[in-house]
Amino acid sequence: MSDNGGRHMNRKKLGEFLRHARESCSLNQTQLAEQIGYSIDSVSRWEQGKQAITVEALVSILEVTHLQVMVGDKEAKACIKIL
């Protein structure tokens, strides 16, 4: 498999994490987009794994959802590897 394919899979995994984070706070995409200062389209593309997310945007989402990423968390490492 090509490197792009691997990155695409990691984006999908990260997208699932982002969607879960948003839903765990009972937020819809519009509400999250407004709180982090990004477009609804960006939030949607991140969750679908269609667009890479910036570190700044990820940190904003983690702050809004009050989630933390542990350094030893293998899932988090796999997701953050694409950044």
C-alpha positions as CSV (number, residue, x, y, z in Angstrom):
1,M,0.0,0.0,0.0
2,S,1.2,3.5,-0.8
3,D,2.2,6.0,1.9
4,N,-0.9,8.1,0.9
5,G,-3.1,5.2,1.6
6,G,-1.7,4.8,5.1
7,R,-2.1,8.5,5.8
8,H,-5.7,8.3,4.6
9,M,-6.4,5.4,7.0
10,N,-4.9,7.4,9.9
11,R,-7.0,10.4,8.9
12,K,-10.1,8.2,9.0
13,K,-9.2,7.0,12.5
14,L,-8.5,10.5,13.6
15,G,-11.8,11.6,12.1
16,E,-13.6,8.9,14.2
17,F,-11.9,10.2,17.3
18,L,-12.9,13.8,16.5
19,R,-16.5,12.8,15.9
20,H,-16.6,10.8,19.1
21,A,-15.1,13.8,21.0
22,R,-17.7,16.2,19.6
23,E,-20.6,13.8,20.2
24,S,-19.4,13.1,23.8
25,C,-20.1,16.8,24.5
26,S,-23.5,16.7,22.7
27,L,-22.3,19.2,20.1
28,N,-23.2,19.2,16.5
29,Q,-20.7,20.1,13.8
30,T,-22.1,23.7,13.6
31,Q,-21.7,24.2,17.3
32,L,-18.1,22.8,17.4
33,A,-17.1,24.9,14.3
34,E,-18.4,28.1,16.0
35,Q,-16.5,27.3,19.2
36,I,-13.2,26.6,17.6
37,G,-13.4,29.3,14.9
38,Y,-13.4,27.0,11.8
39,S,-15.9,26.3,9.1
40,I,-18.5,23.6,9.3
41,D,-17.0,22.2,6.1
42,S,-13.6,21.8,7.8
43,V,-15.1,20.0,10.7
44,S,-17.0,17.7,8.4
45,R,-13.9,17.0,6.2
46,W,-11.8,16.2,9.3
47,E,-14.4,13.8,10.7
48,Q,-14.6,12.1,7.3
49,G,-10.9,11.8,7.0
50,K,-10.9,13.9,3.8
51,Q,-8.7,16.7,5.1
52,A,-5.7,16.8,7.4
53,I,-6.2,18.8,10.6
54,T,-3.7,21.3,11.9
55,V,-2.2,20.9,15.4
56,E,-3.9,24.2,16.4
57,A,-7.3,23.0,15.3
58,L,-6.8,19.7,17.2
59,V,-5.8,21.5,20.3
60,S,-8.8,23.7,20.1
61,I,-11.1,20.7,19.8
62,L,-9.4,19.1,22.8
63,E,-9.9,22.2,24.8
64,V,-13.6,22.5,23.9
65,T,-14.3,18.9,24.5
66,H,-12.1,18.7,27.6
67,L,-10.4,15.6,26.3
68,Q,-6.8,14.8,26.8
69,V,-4.4,12.7,24.7
70,M,-2.0,10.6,26.8
71,V,1.5,10.3,25.5
72,G,1.4,6.5,26.0
73,D,-1.9,6.0,24.3
74,K,-1.2,3.9,21.2
75,E,-4.5,5.0,19.4
76,A,-3.6,8.6,20.0
77,K,-0.1,8.1,18.7
78,A,-1.5,6.5,15.6
79,C,-3.8,9.4,15.0
80,I,-1.4,12.2,15.8
81,K,1.3,10.6,13.6
82,I,-0.4,12.1,10.6
83,L,0.1,15.6,11.9
